[in-house]
Amino acid sequence: MRSIRCIQIIVIIFLSLPSYAQDIELFQQFNGRYDYTAIGNTLNPSENNLDNSFCFPLESSSADLNLADSATIAAAYLYWAGSGPGDTNVSLNGLSIDADDTYTVDYIDTTTTLTYFSCYADITSFIISEGNTNYELANLDITEALTTNTYCNNRTNFAGWSIYIIYKDTVLPLNQVNLYQGLEIINANNQEKIINIDNLNVIDTFGAKIGFLAWEGDNSLNFGESLSINDNIIENPPLNLGDNAFNGTNTFTNSNTFYNCDLDVYDIQDNINIGDTSASIKLTTGDFDENGQFRADLIIINNIITVLNSQLPDATIVIDRANVDCGDRTILVDYTVFNSNSTELLPANTPIAFYAEGTLIGQSETQNDIPIDASESGTISIILPDDIGDVILLTLVIDDEGSGTGSVAEIIETNNTDDTILELLILPPVQMLPNQIGCNEGFESRIFNLVTLFLDSETIATDTSFYESLEDLQANDNAIINPENYANTSNPQTIFVKVDNAPCFDIFEFEISVENCPPFVPDGFSPNDDGTNDWFNIQGLYDIFENHELKIFNRYGTLIFEGDNDKKWYGLINRGLNNRGNIVPVGTYYYILNPNETNFGPMMGWVYVNY
């Protein structure tokens, strides 16, 4: 079963005077299973044009809200209006409410200027918390304006209020609800007003409606009043006749005592066409009375709301992050595609175009169908052409095949882009640090504490990382895992240091190398196989002076041992005719160590053997 689609207009009517206004423009849009209802009431005790017995409005009035249990409130807006420059604070069920915005219009004749106003406030959270109940508006105070001006004498003294409730319900069809706001007027000097509303998307005309809220409408002042859409006058008898659109009625409650206010709904399914993206709304006033005198009302349009069936996606895209590395023309872009506020899924493979300064630099597409109010994130790596400068405008466009045209029909075709300014980071120059030399610990290598070596030259309290090549540093790959305990793999070896320095980094370079240092000969050792100090361990000798020769003599000058890089002395005799293979007794022995390397002469001394 199809539900009714609606269009609603808020209108205010007065007597004729010159005027000023604010243009009606799109305020909010809702897409999905949405509809709206409206409640409100007048603060006039009777129709002011017929009853001169009152000047000041009532202190309060009320209206009931009755939404279905299945309805979920999406938004609620309170509107109040009256004579004068405006009262921007009212109360609703005892809650003080300040206006989010105030619209005013001035009517100027040769002697005076009269101002009328309309305020609105977003009261969504309050209506959600209160729900279905009786709502009473109070403290709309226009006393000063009515006392000091001629509103009461010319019978344009009025006040009233209304609440628009936009709600969601799973039983509804997929609709598009557009809410427009502003303040525009017609009068005797300007008897016709045409308001063009856009951002429509008509795919089905069945059951389409138009409604309006009007202040100061008088049932007795039907002088050429009409409301038409696309040049077709609309009416809703018996409440609203074609020549008296603004007559103090409320279609929602079927009331004709909505004094100086109108809250009405009209069928317009025959006045719009499938494919329409806009509509022309025309209001007229002015006619001759029975005495031949020309008379006209003054009509002020406050807002328009449209509700039409719609089944289209609405693709938007947001740049989540665009990352640029120092000295790299590759940009990594994280983005999210949304199908928010839509009435149909966004199909997979919707194209995405990436532009730099208007030049196409990359393309992608969505991977999956994106349901209503859902999203999909993606990442792309793009290499910028060399002919594009270092400061660029990066633009992402969803539903763009790379030529500026799309393949998906959408609710709004003008919200598909997001952009950001990117500045490429030039690779900083390499800063040279003093070279570092350490003693060879074997095979032309040793353990270096790179962190300490670097901090000895630079006092930097920030993140640092170490690399064996400049290419690895630039690519942020293969960082040295344990720079505090690093063994060089070549001699000499160049070390590169990256230091964070937003938005880029600093680069340092220094060289580490090893050289042979004089060996350290111990005073003694104890070859008793206890696992401690069991051999003549001359530190800085083995695997460093690989061609060395070691000779050991007893106290009589007899050679008892000869060793080299592969033969260490564990206290055993390997020379002479007797005792070969035996361990030497406790005593002092004489050694001669010949490193067999330039700059290092023979070393001689005594070593004590004990058990």
Buried (B, 14 or more C-beta within 10 A) or exposed (E): EEBBBBBBBBBBBBBBBBBBBBEBEBBBBBBBBBBBBBBBBBBBBBBBBEEEEEBBBBEBBBBEBEBEEEBEBBBBBBBBBBBBBBBBBBBBBEEEBEBEEBBBBBBEEEEEEBBBBBBBBBBBEBBBEBEEEEBBBBBBBBEEBBEEBEBBEBBBBBBBBBBBBBBBBEEBBBBBBBBBBBBBBBBBEBBEBEBEBEBBBBBBBEBBBBBBBBBBBBBEBBBBBBBBBBEEBBBBEEBBBBEBBBBBBBBBBEBBEBBBBBBBBBBBEEBBEEEBEEBEBBBBBBBEEEEEEEBBBBBBBBBBBBBBBBBBBBBBBBBEEBEBBBBBBEBBBBBBBBBBBBBBBBBEEBBBBBBBEEEBBBBBBBEEBBBBEBBBEBEBEBEBEEEBEEEBEBBBBBBBBBEEEBEBEBBBBEBBBBBEEBEBBEBBEBBEBEEBEBEBBBEBBBEBBBBEBBEEBBEBEEEBBBBBEBEBBBEBEEBBEEBEEBBBEEBBBBBBBBBEBEEBBBBBBBBBBBBBBEBEBEEEBBBEEEEEBBEBBBEBBBBBBBEBBBBBBBEEEEBBBEBBBEEBBBBBBBBEEEBEEEEBEEEEBBBBBBBEEEEBEEBEEEBEBEE
